[in-house]
């Protein structure tokens, strides 16, 4: 009876170990959500505050890529969102946020 139990459990342990150590699961652990925001006016970037937030996001991703020495990245869709307009220093401002999921 003991040999039958080991014959059943041993393959299950090997399959579980393979799933934990497989490259696919290791790749999933290197996925991160990046977020960058910009609080300012639309005067200095052709795409406005949204464009500046996206530029900051791409710079943060590039910095992370260089620090981790990653050669290939998969960047998901960049989602951006802006708040309401308000006036500061006599100029119209708004806060924009850009997000993306990055896997390396």
SETI-871277 format. One line per field, with one value per residue: x, y, z of N, C-alpha, C, O, CB in turn; residue in three letters; residue number from 0. Coordinates in pm, 1 decimal, decimal comma, always signed. Glycine has a CB too. Example, Ala and Ser with C-alpha at 12.3 -4.5 7.8 and 13.67 -1.06 7.14 Angstrom:
// SETI-871277
nxx = +1319,0 | +1285,0 $
nyy = -569,0 | -225,0 $
nzz = +780,0 | +708,0 $
caxx = +1230,0 | +1367,0 $
cayy = -450,0 | -106,0 $
cazz = +780,0 | +714,0 $
cxx = +1320,0 | +1290,0 $
cyy = -330,0 | +3,0 $
czz = +780,0 | +787,0 $
oxx = +1423,6 | +1340,9 $
oyy = -331,9 | +113,8 $
ozz = +846,5 | +803,9 $
cbxx = +1130,8 | +1408,4 $
cbyy = -447,3 | -59,8 $
cbzz = +904,6 | +572,5 $
code = ala | ser $
pos = 0 | 1 $
//
This chain:
// SETI-871277
nxx = +81,5 | +196,9 | +383,4 | +211,5 | +94,5 | +320,0 | +376,9 | +165,4 | +181,0 | +440,0 | +461,6 | +281,9 | +408,5 | +636,2 | +518,4 | +403,8 | +637,6 | +758,0 | +573,8 | +600,9 | +868,1 | +891,1 | +978,8 | +778,0 | +619,8 | +812,0 | +850,9 | +608,2 | +629,3 | +788,5 | +636,5 | +510,9 | +310,7 | +325,1 | +315,1 | +265,2 | +241,8 | +132,5 | +115,5 | +10,2 | +25,6 | -98,2 | +69,2 | +338,1 | +387,3 | +320,0 | +102,7 | -13,9 | -88,3 | -140,1 | +36,2 | +279,8 | +260,0 | +261,1 | +518,1 | +674,1 | +605,2 | +710,4 | +980,9 | +1027,2 | +987,3 | +1195,4 | +1417,2 | +1387,5 | +1423,2 | +1693,4 | +1818,4 | +1757,0 | +1872,6 | +1737,8 | +1659,3 | +1444,1 | +1117,8 | +770,2 | +522,9 | +216,9 | -103,8 | -106,8 | -278,9 | -448,8 | -556,8 | -729,8 | -782,1 | -1006,8 | -1007,2 | -821,9 | -719,5 | -396,9 | -139,5 | -228,6 | -266,1 | -422,1 | -453,3 | -423,3 | -442,2 | -289,9 | -275,3 | -86,4 | -82,6 | +59,1 | +104,1 | +391,8 | +602,2 | +895,4 $
nyy = -118,4 | +119,6 | +162,3 | +206,9 | +446,5 | +620,8 | +596,8 | +735,6 | +992,9 | +1093,1 | +1164,7 | +1382,4 | +1564,2 | +1619,8 | +1741,5 | +1968,1 | +2096,5 | +2153,4 | +2336,9 | +2549,0 | +2626,5 | +2677,6 | +2862,5 | +3030,1 | +3100,7 | +3237,5 | +3453,4 | +3581,7 | +3684,1 | +3900,9 | +4106,3 | +4429,7 | +4704,2 | +5019,9 | +5365,5 | +5705,6 | +6055,7 | +6386,6 | +6717,6 | +6991,9 | +7252,4 | +7268,7 | +7382,1 | +7323,9 | +7081,5 | +6901,8 | +6721,4 | +6797,4 | +6783,1 | +6513,1 | +6395,3 | +6462,6 | +6315,7 | +6055,1 | +6055,7 | +6072,6 | +5827,7 | +5644,2 | +5707,8 | +5623,5 | +5348,5 | +5290,1 | +5350,3 | +5154,4 | +4929,5 | +4957,1 | +4940,8 | +4678,5 | +4538,6 | +4436,3 | +4300,3 | +4268,2 | +4395,0 | +4383,8 | +4602,1 | +4689,1 | +4825,1 | +5174,9 | +5348,1 | +5644,8 | +5917,2 | +6210,3 | +6478,0 | +6736,0 | +7073,8 | +7344,4 | +7664,2 | +7789,9 | +8004,8 | +8186,9 | +8032,4 | +7767,8 | +7449,1 | +7091,6 | +6763,0 | +6477,8 | +6126,4 | +5843,2 | +5496,5 | +5168,1 | +4820,7 | +4631,7 | +4382,4 | +4197,8 $
nzz = +0,0 | +70,2 | -137,5 | -351,0 | -275,9 | -284,2 | -554,6 | -659,4 | -543,5 | -598,2 | -883,8 | -880,6 | -712,4 | -865,7 | -1090,5 | -970,2 | -879,8 | -1126,0 | -1234,0 | -1056,0 | -1090,0 | -1357,1 | -1659,7 | -1754,0 | -1531,0 | -1388,1 | -1550,8 | -1525,6 | -1272,2 | -1308,1 | -1398,0 | -1379,5 | -1262,3 | -1387,9 | -1307,8 | -1374,7 | -1320,4 | -1409,6 | -1317,6 | -1439,6 | -1690,2 | -2030,2 | -2212,2 | -2284,4 | -2410,3 | -2708,5 | -2699,4 | -2469,0 | -2113,9 | -2090,6 | -2273,0 | -2150,5 | -1913,0 | -2021,2 | -2135,0 | -1900,6 | -1788,3 | -1979,3 | -1950,7 | -1686,3 | -1720,3 | -1898,6 | -1737,8 | -1536,6 | -1695,1 | -1771,3 | -1518,1 | -1435,7 | -1635,9 | -1862,4 | -2175,8 | -2356,2 | -2354,7 | -2276,3 | -2323,2 | -2206,2 | -2306,1 | -2284,0 | -2053,3 | -1997,9 | -1791,6 | -1702,3 | -1471,2 | -1354,0 | -1485,3 | -1345,6 | -1215,7 | -1177,5 | -1088,5 | -1277,5 | -1505,6 | -1694,5 | -1549,7 | -1509,7 | -1366,6 | -1488,3 | -1536,6 | -1623,6 | -1698,1 | -1720,5 | -1785,9 | -1749,1 | -1866,9 | -1823,7 $
caxx = +0,0 | +285,8 | +439,6 | +105,3 | +82,0 | +435,8 | +363,1 | +65,6 | +221,1 | +565,8 | +438,7 | +215,8 | +511,5 | +718,9 | +440,1 | +393,5 | +769,2 | +777,7 | +490,0 | +655,2 | +999,2 | +889,2 | +1011,5 | +655,9 | +581,0 | +914,9 | +825,3 | +492,2 | +670,5 | +857,8 | +541,1 | +481,7 | +227,5 | +392,8 | +222,9 | +328,9 | +142,7 | +181,1 | +25,5 | +57,2 | -45,4 | -86,8 | +141,0 | +475,2 | +394,3 | +219,1 | -15,4 | -61,4 | -51,0 | -145,2 | +162,9 | +386,3 | +245,2 | +307,3 | +663,6 | +728,0 | +586,2 | +808,5 | +1112,3 | +1035,9 | +1002,1 | +1330,7 | +1509,4 | +1374,7 | +1482,6 | +1839,3 | +1860,9 | +1742,3 | +1944,1 | +1641,6 | +1676,0 | +1314,1 | +1004,3 | +635,7 | +449,4 | +74,6 | -164,7 | -92,6 | -407,9 | -429,8 | -677,4 | -705,8 | -880,8 | -1071,9 | -924,0 | -820,1 | -628,2 | -287,1 | -44,1 | -299,8 | -264,5 | -507,4 | -379,8 | -497,3 | -357,6 | -309,0 | -206,6 | -69,3 | -52,0 | +83,5 | +158,5 | +517,3 | +660,4 | +1032,1 $
cayy = +0,0 | +235,3 | +183,8 | +264,1 | +587,4 | +691,6 | +600,9 | +837,0 | +1124,7 | +1137,7 | +1243,5 | +1507,9 | +1654,2 | +1662,9 | +1835,8 | +2093,0 | +2161,1 | +2206,1 | +2455,4 | +2657,1 | +2667,5 | +2695,5 | +2998,1 | +3108,8 | +3159,5 | +3333,2 | +3572,5 | +3649,1 | +3754,9 | +4023,2 | +4204,3 | +4536,3 | +4815,7 | +5148,1 | +5477,6 | +5837,0 | +6162,0 | +6521,4 | +6819,4 | +7113,5 | +7315,1 | +7202,1 | +7469,5 | +7287,9 | +6953,1 | +6901,6 | +6645,1 | +6851,7 | +6716,8 | +6368,1 | +6360,3 | +6471,0 | +6200,0 | +5937,2 | +6064,6 | +6036,8 | +5683,5 | +5574,9 | +5729,4 | +5534,7 | +5212,1 | +5279,9 | +5346,5 | +5021,8 | +4834,6 | +4967,6 | +4893,0 | +4532,5 | +4484,6 | +4358,3 | +4330,9 | +4275,6 | +4428,4 | +4390,6 | +4710,3 | +4682,8 | +4949,9 | +5285,8 | +5409,1 | +5775,7 | +5977,0 | +6347,1 | +6536,2 | +6860,9 | +7192,0 | +7445,7 | +7774,0 | +7812,7 | +8100,7 | +8246,5 | +7940,1 | +7650,0 | +7327,1 | +6972,1 | +6649,8 | +6361,8 | +6006,4 | +5738,2 | +5364,6 | +5058,3 | +4694,9 | +4603,3 | +4251,8 | +4191,0 $
cazz = +0,0 | +76,3 | -271,1 | -433,2 | -235,7 | -338,4 | -699,6 | -690,4 | -494,3 | -659,6 | -1006,2 | -847,2 | -658,8 | -978,6 | -1171,2 | -894,1 | -883,3 | -1261,4 | -1250,1 | -973,9 | -1139,0 | -1502,8 | -1703,4 | -1772,4 | -1403,2 | -1350,1 | -1631,1 | -1470,0 | -1151,6 | -1344,8 | -1451,2 | -1284,9 | -1307,1 | -1375,7 | -1303,1 | -1370,6 | -1329,4 | -1436,8 | -1270,4 | -1502,3 | -1799,6 | -2159,0 | -2304,8 | -2316,4 | -2480,2 | -2816,5 | -2657,8 | -2342,4 | -1989,3 | -2114,9 | -2337,0 | -2051,1 | -1823,6 | -2095,6 | -2143,5 | -1769,3 | -1773,4 | -2063,2 | -1890,4 | -1569,9 | -1771,8 | -1953,7 | -1623,9 | -1475,7 | -1790,2 | -1760,8 | -1386,1 | -1429,4 | -1752,5 | -1940,0 | -2317,8 | -2423,2 | -2269,6 | -2333,2 | -2259,0 | -2236,8 | -2350,5 | -2190,7 | -2022,8 | -1935,4 | -1736,5 | -1655,3 | -1380,4 | -1393,5 | -1503,1 | -1240,0 | -1248,4 | -1084,6 | -1146,3 | -1391,0 | -1619,2 | -1673,7 | -1515,6 | -1472,7 | -1330,0 | -1575,5 | -1491,8 | -1725,0 | -1639,7 | -1815,5 | -1731,7 | -1818,7 | -1836,0 | -1874,4 $
cxx = +86,5 | +346,3 | +336,2 | +86,2 | +196,6 | +428,1 | +260,9 | +113,8 | +344,9 | +543,5 | +370,8 | +314,9 | +600,3 | +646,1 | +429,2 | +526,3 | +795,6 | +696,8 | +544,3 | +783,8 | +999,6 | +918,5 | +888,9 | +613,5 | +685,2 | +894,2 | +708,0 | +528,0 | +742,5 | +764,4 | +507,0 | +385,4 | +306,5 | +288,6 | +304,4 | +221,0 | +211,1 | +74,3 | +71,7 | -30,9 | -21,1 | +1,0 | +272,0 | +491,9 | +287,8 | +90,8 | -68,2 | -12,3 | -53,9 | -13,4 | +279,0 | +379,6 | +293,2 | +459,5 | +729,7 | +716,5 | +690,2 | +950,2 | +1131,3 | +1055,2 | +1143,1 | +1434,9 | +1507,3 | +1440,7 | +1635,0 | +1889,5 | +1858,1 | +1814,3 | +1855,6 | +1653,7 | +1543,4 | +1206,0 | +874,7 | +560,5 | +304,0 | +23,3 | -149,5 | -228,6 | -382,8 | -564,8 | -641,7 | -819,1 | -938,9 | -970,3 | -932,8 | -715,9 | -525,1 | -186,8 | -99,3 | -296,7 | -358,0 | -420,9 | -478,1 | -397,8 | -392,3 | -223,2 | -201,8 | -27,5 | -26,2 | +137,2 | +278,4 | +569,8 | +797,9 | +1086,6 $
cyy = +125,7 | +264,5 | +244,2 | +412,5 | +670,0 | +702,1 | +706,8 | +978,1 | +1178,0 | +1213,6 | +1378,0 | +1610,1 | +1705,7 | +1764,0 | +1970,3 | +2168,2 | +2221,1 | +2334,0 | +2574,3 | +2712,1 | +2698,7 | +2840,3 | +3087,0 | +3174,7 | +3259,6 | +3463,5 | +3650,4 | +3727,9 | +3884,9 | +4125,6 | +4304,2 | +4635,7 | +4943,0 | +5258,7 | +5606,0 | +5942,8 | +6295,6 | +6619,8 | +6950,7 | +7160,9 | +7240,1 | +7279,2 | +7410,7 | +7154,7 | +6953,2 | +6827,0 | +6690,4 | +6772,4 | +6564,5 | +6321,9 | +6364,4 | +6353,8 | +6072,7 | +5937,3 | +6026,4 | +5886,7 | +5606,2 | +5592,6 | +5637,9 | +5389,7 | +5191,3 | +5273,2 | +5209,8 | +4916,7 | +4837,0 | +4913,4 | +4740,6 | +4461,5 | +4390,0 | +4400,5 | +4348,7 | +4304,0 | +4416,0 | +4496,2 | +4699,9 | +4818,7 | +5056,8 | +5351,8 | +5541,2 | +5833,8 | +6115,2 | +6393,1 | +6664,3 | +6973,7 | +7280,7 | +7550,5 | +7788,8 | +7902,7 | +8161,8 | +8160,7 | +7822,5 | +7525,4 | +7211,4 | +6860,4 | +6532,0 | +6246,7 | +5906,2 | +5610,0 | +5265,0 | +4938,7 | +4658,3 | +4467,9 | +4244,7 | +4051,8 $
czz = +0,0 | -61,4 | -365,0 | -402,8 | -292,4 | -490,5 | -742,9 | -655,5 | -566,5 | -790,9 | -978,3 | -792,5 | -771,4 | -1066,6 | -1099,5 | -895,0 | -1020,5 | -1282,2 | -1171,1 | -1034,1 | -1287,8 | -1541,7 | -1720,0 | -1642,0 | -1355,5 | -1426,4 | -1574,3 | -1344,2 | -1184,4 | -1408,8 | -1341,4 | -1347,6 | -1282,8 | -1382,4 | -1296,6 | -1385,8 | -1356,6 | -1394,8 | -1331,3 | -1615,3 | -1930,0 | -2257,1 | -2357,4 | -2389,0 | -2589,7 | -2780,1 | -2522,8 | -2222,7 | -2004,1 | -2176,2 | -2240,0 | -1954,6 | -1892,8 | -2110,1 | -2012,1 | -1745,3 | -1853,9 | -2009,9 | -1769,0 | -1614,1 | -1825,6 | -1842,7 | -1556,7 | -1564,1 | -1780,7 | -1627,7 | -1377,8 | -1544,2 | -1833,2 | -2085,9 | -2389,7 | -2319,9 | -2347,8 | -2254,3 | -2303,5 | -2281,7 | -2242,6 | -2174,6 | -1951,7 | -1894,6 | -1683,0 | -1565,5 | -1438,0 | -1408,4 | -1379,6 | -1278,6 | -1137,0 | -1155,5 | -1275,2 | -1517,0 | -1590,9 | -1653,0 | -1501,0 | -1443,8 | -1419,5 | -1525,6 | -1606,5 | -1654,5 | -1751,6 | -1738,6 | -1816,5 | -1771,7 | -1900,6 | -1876,0 $
oxx = +52,4 | +359,2 | +371,2 | +64,6 | +173,1 | +467,5 | +271,0 | +89,4 | +352,9 | +602,7 | +399,7 | +305,6 | +636,2 | +706,1 | +443,9 | +527,9 | +851,1 | +746,6 | +533,9 | +806,5 | +1102,0 | +886,8 | +897,8 | +575,3 | +650,5 | +917,4 | +709,3 | +463,3 | +756,4 | +811,4 | +478,5 | +379,1 | +349,4 | +188,0 | +401,7 | +121,5 | +329,9 | -42,4 | +163,4 | -144,3 | +68,8 | +6,1 | +313,2 | +604,1 | +176,3 | -17,6 | -158,6 | +90,1 | +22,1 | +41,9 | +367,6 | +483,1 | +359,4 | +523,2 | +830,4 | +807,0 | +751,5 | +1032,1 | +1238,9 | +1131,5 | +1204,0 | +1531,4 | +1612,4 | +1506,5 | +1699,0 | +1992,9 | +1947,7 | +1816,9 | +1895,2 | +1657,8 | +1531,4 | +1203,6 | +871,0 | +537,5 | +273,3 | +99,4 | -176,1 | -285,6 | -304,8 | -669,2 | -534,9 | -934,5 | -921,4 | -861,5 | -1038,1 | -632,9 | -559,3 | -153,2 | -24,8 | -322,5 | -371,9 | -327,5 | -598,3 | -284,0 | -507,9 | -111,5 | -300,4 | +53,4 | -81,0 | +207,1 | +270,2 | +580,4 | +815,2 | +1201,0 $
oyy = +225,8 | +381,2 | +325,5 | +493,4 | +779,3 | +803,2 | +761,1 | +1072,3 | +1297,9 | +1320,1 | +1476,8 | +1728,9 | +1823,5 | +1861,4 | +2075,2 | +2290,4 | +2330,6 | +2429,5 | +2688,4 | +2833,0 | +2743,2 | +2931,8 | +3208,4 | +3291,7 | +3357,1 | +3571,7 | +3773,5 | +3828,0 | +3970,9 | +4222,6 | +4267,8 | +4649,7 | +4970,4 | +5247,8 | +5614,4 | +5922,2 | +6314,2 | +6606,8 | +7014,1 | +7116,5 | +7156,3 | +7243,9 | +7446,1 | +7119,7 | +6999,8 | +6864,6 | +6627,6 | +6704,3 | +6494,6 | +6219,9 | +6279,2 | +6298,0 | +5990,2 | +5832,5 | +5955,5 | +5825,4 | +5512,7 | +5501,6 | +5581,0 | +5315,9 | +5087,1 | +5197,4 | +5155,1 | +4825,4 | +4731,9 | +4846,7 | +4680,2 | +4338,6 | +4278,5 | +4519,5 | +4435,9 | +4244,7 | +4435,3 | +4481,7 | +4701,7 | +4914,8 | +5032,1 | +5404,4 | +5548,0 | +5804,7 | +6133,9 | +6353,3 | +6695,4 | +6969,1 | +7290,8 | +7525,9 | +7798,9 | +7878,4 | +8185,4 | +8212,1 | +7781,5 | +7499,9 | +7230,7 | +6863,0 | +6490,4 | +6267,5 | +5886,8 | +5613,4 | +5275,5 | +4954,0 | +4653,7 | +4442,4 | +4280,9 | +4030,7 $
ozz = -63,1 | -98,4 | -450,6 | -493,0 | -344,0 | -548,6 | -853,0 | -730,9 | -593,1 | -808,1 | -1045,8 | -823,2 | -772,5 | -1112,2 | -1162,3 | -909,3 | -1029,4 | -1341,9 | -1216,1 | -1029,5 | -1339,8 | -1465,7 | -1701,1 | -1641,5 | -1288,9 | -1372,5 | -1575,4 | -1313,3 | -1097,4 | -1468,1 | -1227,4 | -1469,7 | -1170,7 | -1452,5 | -1221,6 | -1455,2 | -1330,2 | -1431,8 | -1279,1 | -1633,3 | -1937,3 | -2374,9 | -2467,9 | -2425,7 | -2566,4 | -2824,6 | -2467,7 | -2228,2 | -1937,1 | -2135,1 | -2245,8 | -1918,1 | -1829,8 | -2099,2 | -2011,7 | -1688,7 | -1802,3 | -2022,5 | -1750,7 | -1551,8 | -1801,5 | -1853,4 | -1523,5 | -1514,1 | -1782,0 | -1623,8 | -1318,9 | -1549,3 | -1866,8 | -2117,2 | -2475,8 | -2212,0 | -2469,3 | -2134,3 | -2422,7 | -2293,3 | -2125,0 | -2270,1 | -1856,7 | -1952,9 | -1624,8 | -1581,0 | -1555,8 | -1351,1 | -1316,6 | -1366,1 | -1019,2 | -1271,4 | -1370,4 | -1625,8 | -1475,7 | -1729,0 | -1482,6 | -1490,6 | -1427,0 | -1478,1 | -1677,6 | -1561,8 | -1861,3 | -1638,5 | -1939,2 | -1651,7 | -2017,0 | -1916,3 $
cbxx = -93,1 | +397,4 | +492,1 | -26,0 | +78,7 | +565,3 | +322,1 | -63,4 | +247,6 | +656,2 | +353,8 | +104,5 | +597,1 | +760,8 | +298,9 | +349,7 | +880,1 | +738,2 | +347,4 | +680,6 | +1100,1 | +753,6 | +1086,7 | +542,7 | +560,7 | +1056,0 | +798,4 | +383,0 | +759,9 | +971,3 | +411,6 | +610,8 | +88,6 | +500,5 | +125,7 | +437,6 | +59,2 | +218,0 | +21,7 | +194,3 | -3,5 | -223,8 | +169,5 | +553,7 | +373,8 | +278,2 | +17,0 | -211,3 | -144,6 | -264,5 | +190,4 | +377,7 | +97,8 | +241,3 | +705,6 | +655,0 | +444,8 | +800,6 | +1129,2 | +909,3 | +897,8 | +1360,0 | +1473,6 | +1226,2 | +1437,8 | +1883,6 | +1771,7 | +1594,8 | +2071,5 | +1495,2 | +1755,4 | +1283,1 | +1018,9 | +561,8 | +510,4 | -4,2 | -313,5 | +14,5 | -496,6 | -356,0 | -739,4 | -690,0 | -818,2 | -1179,0 | -966,3 | -788,0 | -706,1 | -220,8 | +91,3 | -241,3 | -120,1 | -603,5 | -297,5 | -597,0 | -374,9 | -274,1 | -276,4 | +36,5 | -168,6 | +183,7 | +50,8 | +623,1 | +568,8 | +1121,4 $
cbyy = -0,7 | +211,6 | +52,0 | +188,4 | +600,2 | +621,1 | +463,2 | +806,7 | +1118,5 | +1017,8 | +1163,4 | +1483,6 | +1582,1 | +1542,4 | +1778,9 | +2064,4 | +2060,7 | +2100,7 | +2424,9 | +2608,3 | +2560,2 | +2652,7 | +2992,7 | +3020,7 | +3050,4 | +3276,0 | +3534,7 | +3548,0 | +3666,3 | +3991,5 | +4134,4 | +4606,9 | +4819,0 | +5165,8 | +5466,0 | +5851,3 | +6169,4 | +6539,6 | +6825,4 | +7093,8 | +7460,8 | +7182,1 | +7599,7 | +7284,6 | +6832,2 | +6839,8 | +6497,1 | +6856,1 | +6760,3 | +6331,1 | +6453,3 | +6602,9 | +6184,2 | +5932,2 | +6205,1 | +6114,0 | +5643,3 | +5625,7 | +5877,4 | +5547,4 | +5183,6 | +5398,7 | +5455,8 | +4986,5 | +4867,0 | +5113,0 | +4952,6 | +4495,1 | +4411,4 | +4378,4 | +4221,9 | +4144,0 | +4570,0 | +4250,5 | +4850,8 | +4633,9 | +4928,7 | +5388,4 | +5314,4 | +5872,3 | +5887,3 | +6443,6 | +6564,0 | +6899,8 | +7270,1 | +7382,0 | +7907,2 | +7677,4 | +8031,8 | +8381,0 | +7889,7 | +7629,8 | +7346,2 | +6930,7 | +6612,6 | +6396,1 | +5945,2 | +5779,6 | +5314,8 | +5101,3 | +4578,5 | +4716,0 | +4134,8 | +4277,2 $
cbzz = +119,4 | +179,7 | -329,0 | -411,0 | -82,0 | -297,2 | -752,5 | -616,4 | -344,6 | -684,9 | -1104,0 | -745,8 | -551,9 | -1062,0 | -1200,6 | -749,2 | -847,3 | -1366,6 | -1206,6 | -831,1 | -1110,1 | -1559,9 | -1833,2 | -1826,0 | -1298,1 | -1377,0 | -1777,2 | -1439,2 | -1066,8 | -1439,1 | -1504,8 | -1240,2 | -1232,7 | -1486,7 | -1181,7 | -1482,0 | -1200,3 | -1586,7 | -1114,5 | -1552,4 | -1813,4 | -2218,2 | -2237,7 | -2192,3 | -2381,1 | -2941,2 | -2652,6 | -2341,6 | -1876,4 | -2208,1 | -2452,5 | -1974,4 | -1778,7 | -2234,5 | -2183,5 | -1658,3 | -1817,4 | -2207,2 | -1849,2 | -1482,5 | -1882,3 | -2045,8 | -1522,0 | -1452,2 | -1934,5 | -1777,8 | -1277,0 | -1431,1 | -1707,9 | -1887,1 | -2384,9 | -2500,3 | -2212,3 | -2328,3 | -2294,7 | -2115,3 | -2385,1 | -2239,7 | -1935,7 | -2031,3 | -1624,7 | -1773,8 | -1243,8 | -1291,2 | -1629,0 | -1098,9 | -1269,2 | -1037,8 | -1174,2 | -1421,8 | -1647,6 | -1794,3 | -1384,6 | -1584,7 | -1179,8 | -1722,9 | -1367,6 | -1833,5 | -1548,3 | -1928,3 | -1731,5 | -1793,4 | -1885,8 | -1793,8 $
code = unk | unk | unk | unk | unk | unk | unk | unk | unk | unk | unk | unk | unk | unk | unk | unk | unk | unk | unk | unk | unk | unk | unk | unk | unk | unk | unk | unk | unk | unk | unk | unk | unk | unk | unk | unk | unk | unk | unk | unk | unk | unk | unk | unk | unk | unk | unk | unk | unk | unk | unk | unk | unk | unk | unk | unk | unk | unk | unk | unk | unk | unk | unk | unk | unk | unk | unk | unk | unk | unk | unk | unk | unk | unk | unk | unk | unk | unk | unk | unk | unk | unk | unk | unk | unk | unk | unk | unk | unk | unk | unk | unk | unk | unk | unk | unk | unk | unk | unk | unk | unk | unk | unk | unk $
pos = 0 | 1 | 2 | 3 | 4 | 5 | 6 | 7 | 8 | 9 | 10 | 11 | 12 | 13 | 14 | 15 | 16 | 17 | 18 | 19 | 20 | 21 | 22 | 23 | 24 | 25 | 26 | 27 | 28 | 29 | 30 | 31 | 32 | 33 | 34 | 35 | 36 | 37 | 38 | 39 | 40 | 41 | 42 | 43 | 44 | 45 | 46 | 47 | 48 | 49 | 50 | 51 | 52 | 53 | 54 | 55 | 56 | 57 | 58 | 59 | 60 | 61 | 62 | 63 | 64 | 65 | 66 | 67 | 68 | 69 | 70 | 71 | 72 | 73 | 74 | 75 | 76 | 77 | 78 | 79 | 80 | 81 | 82 | 83 | 84 | 85 | 86 | 87 | 88 | 89 | 90 | 91 | 92 | 93 | 94 | 95 | 96 | 97 | 98 | 99 | 100 | 101 | 102 | 103 $
//
